Amino acid sequence: MTNIAYYRKLRGLSQEDLAQKIGVKQPHISRIENGDDGPPLRLFMDIADALDVSLADLFSEEMTKAALMVVDAFRSGSDETRRLMSAMAKEVESLPLGDNREKPEI
């Protein structure tokens, strides 16, 4: 199963919109999203480009479930909830990540 529907909805695109972007018909997108059709790699690459994500993003399961919960909470939340979530996101962006983290002295 892929995350195509997740990223398509996140971008505010319909199946028809995505189909037009990559030159296929809407039913083909539906079959791909439902796992009924395994398109060639080139089509997955076109979909990833159209959605502005990597191929890894299309097939990753870890982050998208948590991200989907956050997006849903943001969309359904009050103005105050959205303001707070935006403020938290800005704070998280400022945190050092990866190899740039300060290492404790031993």
N, C-alpha and C positions, 0 to 999 in steps of 0.2 A: 504494500500500500504506500502511496506517496502523499506528500503534503501539498499537492497542487491546489486542491480546493481551499485549503487553509490560506495559502499565500494569495490565491486569486481573490478571495473574499477580503483579505487584509488590504489588498490594493483597490478594492471597490469595483472589481471587474465581474461581469457576468460570464457564464460559459461562452456565450455568443461573442462577447468582447475578446476573450482570450483566443477563441477560434479564429476570429478575423485577424488578430495580431500575428498568428503563426500560419495562417493559410489553410486551415482545415474547417470542417463543418462542426457545428455545436454538438451533434450526437457523438462525434468522435471524442470530444473533450469529456463528455459525460461518461463514456465507456472507460476512458483512461482513469478518471477520478474514482470510478467504482471498482477499478481493478479488473474490468472485463476485457480490456484490450492492452496488450503489452507492445507499445510502439517502439520503433527503432531508437537507438541512442540519440540520433540526430534530432528527432522530434523532442525528446526530453531536453536536449540542449537549447532548442528553440523556445521551449516553454520556460526554462530557467531564465533565458535572456529576456523574454517578454515580461516576466514577473520580477526581474532584477534581483535574482537570487542565484546561489550556486547550485550545482547538481547535488552536492552534499546536503544542502538545505532541503531539497525536494524529498530526500530519502531519510533524513534524520528524524528520529522519534523523540529523543530526550527533551530537547528544548521546546519543541513546538507545543506540546501539551500544556506546559507551564505558561508559555507565551500566549496561547489561546485563552487560557483562563484570565490572564491579565488584560488582554484586549477586550474580552467579554465584560469584565468588571468595569473597565474604562467606559465602554460604550453604554452600558446600562446604568452607570453611576450618576449621581447628582453632579451639579456643577462644582460643588465643594469637593466631592470625591475625585473628580477629574483634576481639579487644581492640586490637591494633595498628591495624587499619583504622578502628576507632571513634576512636581517639586521633588518627589522621591527619585524619579528617573534622572533628574539633573544631578542629584547628589550621588547616585550610583555611577553615573558617567564620570564623575570626578575621582572615583576611587582608583588607586593603582592596581593593575591586573597583570597577570602573567609573570614573566621574568623580571619585570620592573619593580616588583614588590620589595620593600625593604626587608632585608634578612636580619633576623635577630643575632646579636653578638653572642658568641659562645665563650 
